[in-house]
């Protein structure tokens, strides 16, 4: 888990005098964004935020009467920052320049607000009016970037994209530009911005696969249920966590869905957190197996990256609920377990990054890590929506982003 910064409560050079910063509310919102983003809504406490800011809990209550009030205003504020960054980015007579400028503004905003992805993972906890407020900002962002994508492809005399393809291209570019909100990998801001924008612009100029060939594989039957009661419980829990949220699901709910008494669940798992922990390690095991399989079949660094991308997209597509629960509910496992999960995730990313560097030696390992985080974000964002983009298209977009001219 990334280290959290500390904001001093007293002014520099002050001895024995506690001064109240004029922008304390803004400081609280900034700390809240980072804390909610890292720990999740339910695992964040006002006590933790107050301690980080350097004030008492009663002082925090003077600004925000409840945790939800703080969460809602944090989400709205981040949405306003995003909206403002695009509002101050004018269109250019050159569509390619417009697209570049929009993605640069998004990348700059995200790099300045690394907790800014809060509404991406935690929006399910917003009340309807707050969720709608954020949703309208996100929709407006998507439409403007999509228009720039379509105009840029036309200006470059590339084949016209269908609406579905244009939506996927815009979503992928936005996902890449906003990916620093999903991780804490270090890289100088200017380097990160250049890496994200340059490769995102290149990605939306992709020679699109034929839609008939790129269609997502048909939904197959769920198959047979496992005989092991432990596996039945695990399989039934993930959809419940995905649909309702971890905190809203009880052991009785899980037992009923699994066709067992509550005591039957407790025979296999000590509590709900143990189920969540097991599910997350199952996801990590699948990721490790997918990496091993991709590398075993690859015959060059470029082929390795291509196969890694395809295997991860398939994993996200086939396990969308599990991946989604991981992103939203990671804060509900014990800190030591969360730390181990994130260590393994970093090892997986380093494996990807090493093959990206071997494919494009001009990149540093730090730059490649940033790009891999963006690639994983693209895969997640484009496969978790109600009408996911075809897996072949998502894989092609990621390969274009990661490999560029090396392909």
C-alpha positions in Angstrom: 0.0 0.0 0.0 1.5 3.4 -0.9 2.8 5.6 1.8 0.4 8.4 2.7 1.8 11.9 2.9 1.5 14.0 6.1 0.2 17.5 6.0 1.5 19.6 9.0 -1.1 21.2 11.2 1.0 24.2 12.2 2.7 26.9 10.1 6.4 26.7 9.3 8.4 28.5 12.0 5.5 28.7 14.5 6.3 27.8 18.1 3.4 27.0 20.4 0.8 28.7 18.1 -1.6 26.6 16.2 -2.8 28.4 13.1 -5.8 27.5 11.1 -5.0 27.4 7.4 -7.2 29.5 5.2 -7.6 26.6 2.8 -8.3 23.9 5.4 -11.4 22.7 3.7 -9.5 22.3 0.5 -6.8 20.4 2.4 -9.4 18.1 3.9 -10.8 17.4 0.4 -7.4 16.6 -1.0 -6.5 14.2 1.8 -10.0 12.6 1.6 -9.6 12.0 -2.2 -6.3 10.2 -1.6 -7.6 8.2 1.4 -10.9 7.2 -0.1 -9.0 6.2 -3.3 -6.5 4.0 -1.5 -8.7 2.5 1.2 -12.2 2.6 -0.3 -15.3 4.2 1.1 -16.2 1.7 3.8 -12.6 1.2 5.1 -11.9 5.0 5.4 -12.7 6.6 8.7 -13.1 10.3 9.6 -10.5 9.7 12.3 -7.9 8.6 9.8 -8.6 11.7 7.6 -8.5 14.0 10.6 -5.2 12.6 11.7 -3.7 13.0 8.2 -4.9 16.6 8.1 -3.6 17.2 11.6 -6.9 18.3 13.2 -9.3 16.8 15.7 -12.4 14.8 14.6 -14.7 17.5 16.1 -12.9 20.0 13.9 -13.5 17.9 10.9 -17.2 17.6 11.8 -17.4 21.4 11.6 -16.7 21.1 7.9 -18.4 17.8 7.1 -21.2 16.4 9.4 -20.8 12.8 8.1 -18.4 10.6 6.2 -20.8 10.5 3.3 -21.0 14.3 3.2 -17.2 14.4 2.8 -17.2 11.6 0.3 -19.9 13.2 -1.9 -18.2 16.6 -1.9 -14.9 15.0 -2.6 -16.4 13.2 -5.6 -18.1 16.3 -6.9 -15.0 18.4 -6.4 -12.9 16.0 -8.4 -15.5 15.9 -11.2 -15.5 19.7 -11.2 -11.7 19.7 -11.6 -11.9 17.4 -14.5 -14.7 19.4 -16.1 -12.7 22.6 -15.6 -9.6 21.2 -17.2 -11.5 20.4 -20.4 -13.5 23.7 -20.4 -10.2 25.7 -20.5 -8.9 23.5 -23.4 -10.1 25.2 -26.6 -10.6 23.3 -29.9 -8.0 23.8 -32.6 -8.4 24.2 -36.3 -6.3 21.0 -36.5 -8.3 18.0 -35.1 -5.1 16.1 -34.3 -4.0 19.0 -32.1 -7.4 19.2 -30.4 -7.2 15.6 -29.5 -3.6 16.0 -28.2 -4.6 19.0 -26.1 -7.6 17.3 -24.6 -5.6 14.2 -23.6 -2.8 16.4 -22.3 -5.3 18.3 -20.1 -6.7 15.0 -18.8 -3.2 13.6 -18.0 -2.1 16.8 -16.3 -5.2 16.9 -14.2 -4.8 13.3 -13.2 -1.2 13.6 -12.4 -2.0 16.6 -10.2 -4.8 14.7 -8.4 -3.6 11.1 -8.1 -6.7 10.4 -6.0 -8.8 11.7 -8.8 -10.0 8.2 -9.9 -12.1 8.0 -6.8 -15.4 8.2 -8.7 -14.2 5.4 -11.1 -14.1 2.8 -8.4 -16.3 4.1 -5.6 -19.2 5.7 -7.5 -21.5 2.9 -6.5 -21.6 4.4 -2.9 -22.9 7.8 -4.1 -26.5 8.7 -3.7 -28.5 9.0 -7.0 -28.2 12.8 -7.3 -24.5 12.8 -6.5 -23.9 9.9 -8.9 -25.8 11.7 -11.6 -23.7 14.8 -11.2 -20.5 12.9 -11.6 -21.9 10.8 -14.5 -22.8 13.9 -16.5 -19.2 15.2 -16.2 -17.9 11.8 -17.3 -20.3 11.6 -20.3 -19.4 15.1 -21.4 -15.7 14.3 -21.3 -16.3 11.1 -23.3 -18.3 12.9 -26.0 -15.8 15.6 -26.5 -12.9 13.2 -26.8 -14.9 11.0 -29.1 -15.6 13.9 -31.4 -11.9 14.7 -31.5 -11.0 11.1 -32.2 -13.5 11.0 -35.2 -12.3 14.3 -36.6 -8.6 13.3 -36.1 -9.1 10.0 -38.0 -10.9 11.9 -40.8 -8.1 14.5 -41.0 -5.5 11.7 -41.3 -7.7 10.0 -44.0 -8.0 6.9 -41.9 -11.0 4.6 -42.4 -14.1 5.9 -40.6 -14.8 4.2 -37.2 -18.3 3.0 -36.4 -19.9 4.6 -33.3 -19.0 1.6 -31.3 -15.4 1.7 -32.4 -15.2 5.5 -31.8 -16.6 4.9 -28.3 -13.9 2.3 -27.7 -11.1 4.5 -29.1 -12.2 7.4 -26.9 -12.7 5.3 -23.8 -9.2 3.8 -24.3 -7.6 7.2 -24.7 -9.4 8.6 -21.6 -8.5 5.5 -19.6 -4.8 5.7 -20.4 -4.7 9.5 -19.7 -6.5 9.0 -16.4 -4.6 5.8 -15.4 -2.2 7.5 -12.9 -5.3 7.7 -10.6 -5.2 3.9 -10.3 -1.6 3.5 -9.0 1.3 5.3 -7.3 4.2 4.3 -9.6 6.7 7.2 -9.5 7.7 9.1 -12.7 8.5 12.7 -13.3 5.2 14.5 -14.3 6.4 15.7 -17.7 7.8 12.3 -18.6 4.5 10.6 -17.5 2.4 13.2 -19.4 4.4 12.7 -22.6 4.4 8.9 -22.4 0.6 8.8 -21.8 -0.4 11.4 -24.4 1.9 10.4 -27.2 1.0 6.7 -27.0 -2.7 7.5 -26.6 -2.8 9.7 -29.7 -1.1 7.0 -31.6 -3.5 4.4 -30.3 -6.6 6.1 -31.6 -5.1 6.1 -35.1 -5.1 2.2 -35.0 -5.9 0.3 -38.2 -9.2 -1.0 -36.9 -9.9 -4.7 -37.1 -13.0 -5.8 -39.0 -16.0 -5.6 -36.7 -17.2 -9.0 -37.8 -13.9 -10.5 -36.9 -13.5 -8.5 -33.7 -16.8 -9.4 -32.2 -16.6 -10.4 -28.5 -16.9 -14.1 -28.1 -20.5 -15.3 -27.4 -21.6 -15.7 -23.9 -21.3 -19.4 -23.0 -23.3 -21.3 -20.4 -22.0 -21.2 -16.9 -21.2 -24.9 -17.0 -21.4 -27.2 -14.1 -21.2 -26.1 -10.5 -18.2 -27.3 -8.5 -18.7 -30.2 -6.1 -16.6 -28.6 -3.4 -18.7 -26.6 -1.0 -15.8 -24.2 -0.4 -15.7 -23.5 -4.2 -19.5 -23.1 -4.3 -19.3 -20.5 -1.6 -16.5 -18.6 -3.4 -18.3 -18.7 -6.8 -21.6 -17.5 -5.3 -20.0 -14.7 -3.2 -18.4 -12.7 -6.0 -21.6 -11.8 -7.8 -23.2 -10.7 -4.5 -20.2 -8.5 -3.7 -20.2 -7.1 -7.2 -23.9 -6.2 -7.2 -24.5 -5.0 -3.6 -21.0 -4.2 -2.2 -19.1 -6.2 0.3 -20.5 -4.4 3.4 -24.1 -5.0 2.3 -23.8 -8.7 1.9 -24.2 -10.9 4.9 -23.1 -14.5 5.6 -26.8 -15.5 5.6 -27.0 -14.0 2.0 -24.0 -16.0 0.9 -25.3 -19.2 2.6 -28.7 -18.8 0.9 -27.1 -18.3 -2.5 -24.9 -21.3 -1.9 -27.7 -23.6 -0.8 -26.1 -24.0 2.7 -26.9 -23.0 6.2 -24.8 -20.2 7.7 -22.9 -22.7 9.7 -21.9 -24.4 6.5 -20.2 -21.2 5.3 -18.3 -20.8 8.6 -17.0 -24.4 8.3 -15.0 -23.2 5.3 -14.3 -19.5 5.9 -13.9 -17.7 9.2 -15.7 -14.6 8.0 -16.6 -12.6 4.9 -13.1 -11.0 4.7 -11.6 -14.5 4.4 -13.8 -15.2 1.4 -12.7 -11.9 -0.2 -9.1 -12.6 0.6 -9.4 -16.1 -1.1 -11.1 -14.6 -4.1 -8.4 -11.9 -4.6 -5.6 -14.5 -4.4 -7.5 -16.6 -6.9 -7.5 -13.6 -9.2 -3.7 -13.2 -8.7 -3.2 -16.9 -9.4 -5.0 -16.6 -12.7 -2.9 -13.6 -13.6 0.3 -15.4 -12.8 -0.9 -18.4 -14.8 -1.9 -16.2 -17.8 1.6 -14.6 -17.7 3.4 -17.9 -17.6 1.3 -19.3 -20.4 1.8 -16.2 -22.6 5.6 -16.3 -22.2 5.8 -20.0 -22.7 4.2 -19.5 -26.2 6.1 -16.3 -27.2 9.0 -16.3 -29.6 10.2 -12.7 -29.2 9.7 -9.7 -26.9 7.1 -8.2 -29.2 5.2 -11.5 -29.3 5.5 -11.7 -25.5 3.8 -8.3 -25.1 1.2 -9.2 -27.7 0.3 -12.4 -25.9 0.4 -10.8 -22.4 -2.1 -8.2 -23.6 -4.4 -10.8 -25.2 -4.3 -13.0 -22.1 -5.1 -10.2 -19.7 -8.0 -8.9 -21.8 -9.5 -12.4 -21.9 -9.0 -12.6 -18.1 -10.8 -9.3 -17.6 -13.6 -10.3 -19.9 -14.1 -13.7 -18.4 -13.8 -12.5 -14.8 -15.2 -9.0 -15.0 -17.1 -9.3 -11.7 -14.0 -10.6 -9.8 -11.7 -7.9 -11.2 -14.3 -5.2 -10.4 -14.7 -6.4 -6.8 -10.9 -6.4 -6.5 -10.7 -2.7 -7.6 -13.5 -1.6 -5.3 -13.2 -3.8 -2.2 -9.4 -4.3 -1.8 -9.7 -2.0 1.3 -11.8 -4.7 3.1 -9.0 -7.2 3.5 -6.5 -7.0 6.4 -3.6 -4.5 5.9 -1.0 -7.2 5.8 -2.9 -9.3 3.3 -3.6 -6.1 1.2 0.2 -5.4 1.2 1.0 -8.9 0.0 -1.6 -8.7 -2.8 -0.2 -5.4 -4.0 3.4 -6.7 -3.8 2.4 -9.6 -6.2 0.6 -7.1 -8.4 3.8 -5.0 -8.7 5.7 -8.2 -9.6 3.3 -8.9 -12.4 3.6 -5.3 -13.7 7.4 -5.5 -13.5 7.2 -8.7 -15.6 5.2 -6.9 -18.3 7.4 -3.8 -18.1 10.6 -5.8 -18.7 9.2 -7.2 -22.0 8.0 -3.7 -23.1 11.5 -2.4 -22.6 13.0 -5.3 -24.5 10.6 -4.5 -27.3 11.2 -0.7 -27.2 14.8 -0.2 -25.7 14.4 3.6 -25.8 12.0 3.3 -22.8 13.2 3.2 -19.2 11.7 0.6 -16.9 9.9 3.4 -15.0 8.3 4.6 -18.2 7.3 1.1 -19.1 5.7 0.5 -15.8 3.6 3.7 -16.3 2.6 2.4 -19.7 1.7 -1.1 -18.3 -0.5 0.5 -15.6 -2.3 2.4 -18.4 -2.7 -0.8 -20.5 -4.3 -2.6 -17.5 -6.6 0.3 -17.0 -7.7 0.2 -20.6 -8.5 -3.6 -20.4 -10.5 -3.1 -17.2 -12.4 0.0 -18.4 -13.3 -1.4 -21.8 -14.5 -4.9 -20.6 -16.5 -3.9 -17.5 -19.2 -1.8 -19.2 -22.6 -3.2 -20.0 -21.7 -3.4 -23.7 -18.0 -4.3 -23.6 -15.7 -3.6 -26.6 -14.7 -6.7 -28.5 -11.7 -8.4 -26.9 -9.7 -8.4 -30.2 -10.1 -4.6 -30.5 -9.1 -4.1 -26.8 -6.0 -6.3 -27.3 -5.1 -4.4 -30.5 -5.5 -1.0 -28.7 -3.2 -2.1 -25.9 -0.6 -3.5 -28.2 -0.6 -0.2 -30.2 -0.2 1.7 -27.0 2.6 -0.4 -25.6 4.5 -1.4 -28.7 4.2 1.5 -31.2 6.6 1.1 -34.1 8.0 -2.1 -32.6 5.1 -4.1 -33.9 
